[in-house]
């Protein structure tokens, strides 16, 4: 088997010689597969703010007919750009999984650019900007507050797109694609071994990229940031990757608080190299009671939050789609990351850990963003 | 004497709401009540929305906290979903708590507190509750909460929450007849409310602006249910026209014309049937030309139909199967305004409840998919053109940003 660093057993990840990560898991009787491809693109690479634009173009396929080919087999393709890279998701009937794996090769190369297409896609991105949810705008601001330029909005900049000529843009895309680490998860009603081999053959042939990224370092808390084209309010804290204790404590705290505040919800934007846990509310005054709640009910909130966290982690394990997503967004150094270990760690957390995390959500201690609207 | 007694028995039976059971292995039991809205004036539309929000603030038997605590034991909070012409009240309880579930649902229906404080709070919350413009636009009528009084909401409750407007679904691990018996027992205790006449008012006023920088262009078709002739071809046409990135809507409106990022089709559930609705959200431009975009969209969809072939048909059938069998995230099958139907017990109960609401009866997904595989290309084209011909074309302008 080409390029395989360690022989995998069932339901485990393997790291190939070129650093690519492959995870497969069989979940019988679902008659469906979920495939997640994550391209971890270092944020300090030149042109990294063009990732979102690149994602739009890659998703069409090399001959702009990828969706037509996939949908004829009942497979759908989604794409999104996150803080640490670009994620593509395919799902479809189990019998079509090989078609999805074959499609991977079209998603692993830089798109071939045509100038009319660039202008058209820039127009579409401009339209995307205006329908962005208010919550996404608030969370983007929290990331900036927490990590500065390391937390730049993955939406990117249309000015950057328009300022480059075709050749320069093509070169930038080639560089981004050759410097990314690839991670593929396939979960569902599949024959694991053949699927694993097929995926490994596709992703194992790539050259190994240099690892030039580093964990994010949170900045000092600043004053609340205003987001003119959003509503509501968000309070967030910086965290590490999902398996870390501080992340789990922050999540438990956020779950607990959100349950106590009518209309509040939690937003967790993970990043393998650092993320943000936030509570958000559609009204600017919706989170005003948070500090009072922490003063009066921290133990109860911690207990309830931990229970909700465990339910949420169970959901990651039970849902093949969520499991594929979670496993795809890990780093080569976390090759032994397993959701059940995360659950064990979460169940063993002491109440004091969560109470301490709760404290970090107080006004003035956490990052905060408020919409300029009502 | 006997014939009169029989007549009375029939009369009593015919006034009992229908109860449908969905028996399947589950750790929970879902109880859903459906309330058809009466004819609504402009003020009523706002009152209907507020009424839904007010129910969970407490009943004469359970405080809001108790409703939440008792009703959340199975991990799902009690929920009231308000659609423009019907409401769904739902409680999910553990397997062994069917009786409690019955108590909660019937208390919500027949004995809501609707205190001044609760309804006033619900009005304030409703004013602040703004769904995205592309969802608001699907029911493009104004809801003027400022003109609403607490009494308007109470009066609407007396008019709408009558046994003749109700139906129920009970789903989960229950014995045959158990759900029906539970509801019947509660309905026997129903305290009839005197129907109070509402204040005179005007008909609902259409939404004239989105109140955001987004304009919405829409095509809204004729409602159909699964008892409408030619349903399979019509439904397949919805998939061919609007579901997936190789569907006409995406290829023409987004890829070729670059008019929008967000465009989708849904089957909007009403008591008349599903209304096929195409929605395109784009930045507001202002000016007279903007209104013609809706027509451009419709014309682009119609023109594309002539190019459909066997591949288009097969793709639409594949997408339909994905929607019904694999919970496709872009499925057009909506049961409320929260998005596509999933495979959860709650949604399967809601599917059952909605089909009964529109008089479709039971419908097996396999039967429906099988009917769709029997549609040929020509039938698909005819159905798609007919569907678009029936569409009302409109737009709701946003406010251009400077």
Contacts between the chains, C-beta under 8 A, distances in Angstrom:
chain1	res1	chain2	res2	distance
A	31	B	325	7.6
A	31	B	326	7.8
A	32	B	326	5.0
A	67	B	244	7.0
A	67	B	245	3.9
A	67	B	246	4.7
A	68	B	246	4.4
A	68	B	311	7.8
A	68	B	315	7.3
A	71	B	244	4.8
A	71	B	245	7.1
A	71	B	246	4.9
A	71	B	315	5.1
A	71	B	318	6.3
A	71	B	319	6.3
A	72	B	246	8.0
A	72	B	311	6.5
A	72	B	314	6.0
A	72	B	315	5.1
A	72	B	318	6.2
A	73	B	318	6.6
A	74	B	318	3.9
A	74	B	319	7.2
A	74	B	321	5.9
A	74	B	322	5.1
A	74	B	326	7.8
A	76	B	244	6.6
A	76	B	245	7.9
A	76	B	322	6.6
A	76	B	328	6.4
A	76	B	329	7.4
A	76	B	330	7.1
A	77	B	245	7.2
A	78	B	329	7.5
A	91	B	326	7.0
A	92	B	322	7.1
A	92	B	326	7.5
A	93	B	321	7.7
A	93	B	322	7.9
A	93	B	325	7.9
A	93	B	326	7.1
A	120	B	255	8.0
A	120	B	258	4.6
A	121	B	258	8.0
A	123	B	258	4.4
A	124	B	254	6.3
A	124	B	258	5.6
A	124	B	260	7.6
A	124	B	261	5.3
A	125	B	261	7.3
A	126	B	283	7.3
A	127	B	258	8.0
A	127	B	259	7.7
A	127	B	260	5.2
A	127	B	261	3.9
A	127	B	262	7.3
A	127	B	281	8.0
A	127	B	282	5.7
A	127	B	283	6.2
A	128	B	261	3.8
A	128	B	262	7.6
A	130	B	213	5.8
A	130	B	214	5.9
A	130	B	282	7.7
A	130	B	283	4.6
A	131	B	132	7.6
A	131	B	134	7.5
A	131	B	214	6.3
A	131	B	261	6.1
A	131	B	262	4.8
A	131	B	281	5.4
A	133	B	132	7.3
A	229	B	213	7.8
A	231	B	130	7.7
A	282	B	128	7.2
A	282	B	129	7.7
A	282	B	130	7.7
A	283	B	128	5.8
A	311	B	75	7.1
A	374	B	128	7.0
